């Protein structure tokens, strides 16, 4: 979808659908909505009354204009209660409007900037949110579907944002540009996770990373199993040894112009399919396990646009990617393995493999002494039980750092909720024969068990662990797209790296 800005009044723009809005229980139509109603000789106010349209958040009402204005139809979107209106409301309203326009078979859509006219939302933020959602809400992965060449594409091709005030155009343009960049990065992450595991292998992920590095002029290093063995990555390679697919260890580096403010490491879990290994998962629990590389998709998606965003920080991206399979060479419960930093791990459950691969990924990047480490991982079912699919779990060794990540995520529309790490949690991963076990107490604080395991490898570097197991895959559509893989984490990383460092 192409997003363009026009210095025109809403009521004067030719389009298939014109999207306007209404706060809940509003009696007087103001701003752009009022202007369109005036141009239609009070038709909108009349239809709203006849249909009993209340303006509840995300509700929609489509009206034919009968040629009274250049737009063929008008879609009214409810903004909900004015007192509760925020950027999240903008996203939900924008998604509802664009989906309604699609149902009306529109190819060209013009939209008001929800919330900007009321003065509650910065106009740049409103433009970014509308642009992001317009691209992501209609996301459709149909690569594997048979296509009828005779059937015309039913897609919105152009979104027009109209603004009569010339003084606001620069900010709106900046918001549109930012929104397009973020949406493109998240769509890449979503594509990677939606792809089937038989094709989205560690080798394929490495090839995507190489392509991104080349396009963005970034430094890249891809290590094979032999190179990893020479570096002592016994943990990562133990997980990989049950699969016929060769593992890949990927490092991408971005360096800004001038002296960087900080050096930040972003690490993504990259299990391209998780069978559970010898601790085999039930069949129905494997159905979505192609999403166990969502963390790697998020960090790779972020790096795909980093040159355009030009943050003032140096970034090292790390992905240790492999399958977790129950092959003849698979690691076993009871095995003791050694990570790159020398710490030993007693394996009690081969399905707790993500933290084991992250042990070497983080040990590797710690040697480079970054100022901060962020890891994203679909790490635990326990986090899904605790927070559902609507919030990511945040755990940390540095509260100030975590506070900034939480704020960046919530602003970006990716909810964050902090879980505590207590010494009692750390005690639960002690081993009788090694430095640690790869599980904790059964059925208790499982998300924290995973986090305190990873913490053993971060040294004293400020670190935030984001467990994205819930929001990485949703069962029903939300404002950012259909059910299935979400590409979660991209917006949080981009917001943090560009606005909080």
N, C-alpha and C positions, 0 to 999 in steps of 0.2 A: 504494500500500500504506500502510495506517495502522499506525503504530508506537505501542504503548501500554505503560505500565509498571504492573505489578501487585505489590502488597506481599503476595505469597503464596509458598508453597513450590512448586517445580516440579511435584512429584508430585500436587499438588492442583488443577492448572489444567486445565479442559476445553479441548481443542483437537484438531484433526485430526492434527497431527504435533508431537511434543515433541523438540527437538534437544538432545542432550547430547554429551559429548566424552570422548576417551580419549587419553592420551599413548602414544607408541609403546612396545610391550612392557611395559605396566603390568600388574601382577598383582593389585594391590589397587585396588578401585574406591572413590574418595573423593569428598568434596564432593557436589555436586548429582547427579552420575552415580551415586555410591554410594547416595544417598537414593532415587533412582528405582529402582535395582536392588533395594533392600530392600523398597520398596513392591510390586515385582513378584515378590517371593519368590525372588530370585536368578536370574531369567530372563535378564537381560542378560549376566551372567557366563557362564551356561550357553551361550547362543547365540554369544557371542564365541569361546568355546573350540571349539564345534562347527564354526563357519565359518572358524576360523583367522584372525580379524580381528586385525591387528597394530597398528592405530592410526597407520599412515603418514599423513603430512600430506595432507589433502584426501580421504582415502578415506572411504567411508560404508557404513553397514549399517542397513537398515530392519527393524524388528521390530514385529509386531502385539502389542498388549497384551491382547487378548481380554477387555476390560472390567475388568481388574484395577485400573486407574487411569483417571481421566477422559480422558486422552489416548488417541486411537484407535491411534496408532502412535508408536513411538520411533525416531528416527534418531540413530545414533551417528556422530560425526565424528572422524576421526583428527587429532590435533594434532602429530604428528611427534615428534622427539626433544625431550625436556624441556630439555636443555642448549642447544638451538638455537632454542627458542621465542622469538618476538618479535612485534611488532605486525603485521609482514607475514604471520606465521603465522596470526594472528587473522583477518586479511582472507581468506586462502585457505580457512581452515576455515569461516568464516562463509558464503562463497560456495558452498562444496561442500554445506553443510547446507541452505541455502535452495534450491539447485537440486534437491537430492534430494527436499525437501519438495514442490516443484512437480511432480516426476515422480510422486510419490505422490498427486497431485491434491488437495493440501491447500488449503483456503481460509483456515483459521486455524492459525497456527503459533506455538508458544512456544519460546523459545530460552534456553539458559544463556548467560551472558556468558563467552565463551572466554578463558581466561587470567587473569581477575580473581581467581578462587578460588585459583589457585596462587600469587598474590602477585607474579607477574612483570610484570603489566601493570596500569597505573592503571585503576581501574574506569570513570572518565569516558572515557578513551581507548578502552577496550574497548567501551563503549556507543556511542561515535561510530563506531568502525570497523564494528561489527555493523549499525548503522543505515544508514550509507553503502552498504555492500556489499549489504544486503538490497534497497535501492532500485535500485542500479546493476547488479548481477549479472544481474537479470532484465529489464534494459532491452530494449524491443522497439519498433522503429519500423515500424508497419504501415499508415501513412496511405495508401499507394498500392495496398494489397492489397484485392481484392474480399472482402467479408465476408458470410458466411452468417448471416442474422439469427436463424435457428433454432438455430444452434450456440451452446451456453452458453460463457461466458467461463471459461477454465481459468487463473485467476489467483489468487495468494495475496492475500487482501484485508486481512488483519490479522496483524501480527507482535507477539507479546506478549513482553516481557522481564520475567522474574519475579525478585524479590529479597525475601527474608524479613527482611533486616536494615534496619530503618527509617532507621538512620543513613547508609546508603549511597544512599538514594533521591534526594536532592538532586543528588548528583554524576552519577548515572545519567540523571536528567532533563536535566541540562545537556549530557551527551554525546549523548543522543537528539536534542535540539533542534539542536545543532551539526551532527550527522550529516545531519539532514533538510535543513538549509540548504545544506550543501555538495553533497549529492546533487542537489538541485533546480538549483543553479547549473551543475553538470556536465552534467546531463541537457539543460538548455537549449543548452549549447554543442554537445553531441552531436546534438541535433535539428537545429541550424543546419547542421552539416556533413553530416549524413545527407540532408537535403533536396537535391533536384536543383538543379543550377546554373541551370536554365531558370527556376526560381522564386526561388531564393535569390540574387537579384541585388544589386548595390550599393544600389539603391533599397529593396529588402526589408530589407536589413541596417540601413539608416538608419531605416526605420520601426520595426523591433524596438528599436533604440536609443532612439528617441523614446518608445516605450511604456514601456520600462524607466525612463527618466528621469522620466517623468510619475508612474509608480507609486511611485518612490522619492524623489520631490521633489528631483531632481538637476538641475543646470544642464546644458543641452545646446546645442551649436551644430553645425549640419550645413551644410557649404559645398558649393556646386555648382561646376562646372568654371570658370565665369566668376569666381567669388570666389577660387578657387584660382589662376587666372591672374593676378589682380590682386596676389596675394601672392607671385607669382614661383615657383610650384611647377612648374617646367618638367620636373622628373624624373617626378613622379607623373603629370602630364598626358601625357607622352610615352608611357608605358605604356598609358594609357587610350585614346589616340586611335585604336587599331585596332579598337575595339569600338563597336557601336551602343548598348550599354548606357551610360547616363551615369554617370560616377564620382561618388562621394560621399566627402567628408572629414568625419569625425565626431569631435567632442570632447565628452566628458562629464566633469563635475567634481563631486567629493564633498568637502565641508568638514565636519569633525567639530565637535562642541560643544566650546567652549573652544579654547585655543591648540593647534594641531597640533604633534606632535613633529617631523614632517618633511613635506615635499611630495614625493610619489613619482609619477613618470610611468610608466604601463604602456601599451605600444604593441604592437598586434597586426597582423601582416601580413594583408591582406584581399583576396587575389586570389580572386574567386569562381569563376573557372575559368581554368586555365592551359593554353592550347594550345601554349605555347612562342613564340607570335607568329610572325614570319617565320622564326625558327630553330625550325621546327615539330618538335614531339615525335613519336616513333613512335606509332602508334595505341594499342598496348597500354599505353604510358606515360601516356596521357590518361585511362584508365579511372577512375582515382581522383582526378583533378585538381580535382574539386569540393571536395576537402579542403584546397586551398591557402589557404583562409581560416580554417584552424583557429586561428591566432593571434588573429584578430579575434574568433572565437567564444569563445575562452578569456577574453579581457579583458572582453567584453560579458557573458558568463556571470557573471564575478566581480562586475561592477558591478550585476547584477540582484539581488544579495543584500547589497550593501555597507551599506545602511541598517540592515538587521537586525543585522549584525555589529558595526557602529559602531566601526571601528578609530580610533585616536587620531592618524591621519595624514590630511593632505590628499592627494587622489588626482586626477590628471588622466589620463583614458583617451583614447588617440588611435587611430583606425582610418582609414587611407587605403584605400578599397576600390574595386576596378575589376576588369574582366576583362582578360586578356592574350590578344588575338586578332589574327589575321593579315589584318585588313581592308585596304581600299585606302589608308587613311590611316595604317596601322601604322608605328611607328618601325622603323628599319632598322639592321642591322649597319653600322658605320662612321659613324653619326650622332653628333654631339656635342651634348649637352644640358646645361642649367644648372639646378642645384638651387636651392632657396629661399635657401640661405646663400651663394650666389654661386659655389660650386665647380662645375667642369665635368667631365662624364663622357663618355668615349668608349665607345660601345656596341659591343661585339664579339659579343655573343650576346644576342638578345632574350629568351631563356629564362632569363636571370639577371635577371628583372624585379623580384623581391620586394625585393631590396636597393635597387633604384632607387626604388621607392615609399617604402620606409622612410627613404631619404635626406631626403625632404621631410617625412615624418611626424615624424622626430626633429628636423630643423632647426626645425620649427614649435614643438615643445614646449621645445626648448632656450632659446628666447627668453623663456620663463616662468621660467627658472632653477630647475628642480626640484632637490632634494637628491640624488635618485637616478633613474636610468632603467632600466627593465626592458623588453626587447623579446622577444616570442615569435613565432617564424616557422618555417613549414615551408620552410626556406631552401635546403637542399642535399641532393641524393642522396648526396653524399660522406659526410655525417653518418650516413646510413642504412647505408652500406657499413662505416663505422668502428664504429658502435655498435649496429646492428640496430634492431629495434623495441622493445627493452626498456629503452633509456636515452636521455635527452635530452642533447644536447651543450651545455656551458656554456663561454662565453668572456667575457673581462672586461678592463677596464682598472683594476680595483680588487679586490685579492685578498680583503680582509676582507669586502667586500660579497658577492663570489662565494661565500665560505665559508658565509655565512648563507643564501644562496639554495639552495645545495647541501644544506645540512642541512634546511632547510624542505621541500624537495622530497622528499628521501629519507624524512623522517618521514611525509610525506603519502602515501607509496606511489608517488611518481613519481620514478623513479631519475634521478639527475643525475651526469654525468661530465664533468670539466673537460678541455678541449683547450687547448693552449698557443697564444699569439699571439707570434710572434717578429718581429724586424725584417726577417728574410728574407721572411716572409709579406707584410709591408707593402711591401717592394720589388717584389713580384710584381704589384701592381696599379698600378704607375706607367705612365703613358701618354706617348707621344712627342709628342702634339699637344694633350692636355688634362691636367687635374689627376689623373685616374685612369681606369682602364678598369673595366668592370663584371664582368670575369672575372679569373682568375689563371692560373697555369701549369696546363696541361691535365693532369688526372689526378693532381695532387699537392696535398695539403692543401686540398681544395676547401671544406671547412667553414670553415676559417680564412680563406680568401680572402674569403668572404662576410662574415665578422665584421670583418676589418680594413677592408673597404669601409664598413660601417656606422659603425665607430669614427671615421672621418673627419668624421662629422657630430655627434658627441656632445660636442664641445668638451672641457673638462676635468672634466665632471660624472661622478661614479661611475656606471658602466654595466655591466649584465650582459645578454648576448645568450644566449637559450635557443633552440637549434635543435631543434624538436620534430618534424622531418620523419619520423623513425622511429616513435615511439610514437603519433603522431597517427592512425595507421590500422594496425590489427593484423589478421593473417590467421587467427587462431584465438582463441577466447574466453580470457579470463583472469579473475581474481577480480573485476574491475570491470566485466565485461560481455562481450557477444558480439563476434565479429569485426566489423571495420569501423571507423568513426570512434569515437574514444575521449573526446573533450573534454579531452584532456590539457592541463595547465597551470593549470586552475582550482584544484585542491587546493593546488598549490604557492603560487600567488598569495595565496589566502585564508590559508594558514598563515603566510606571510611577513608579510603586511600586518597580521595580528592578533596575532602572537606574537613577531615578531623586530625590530620597529621601536621 
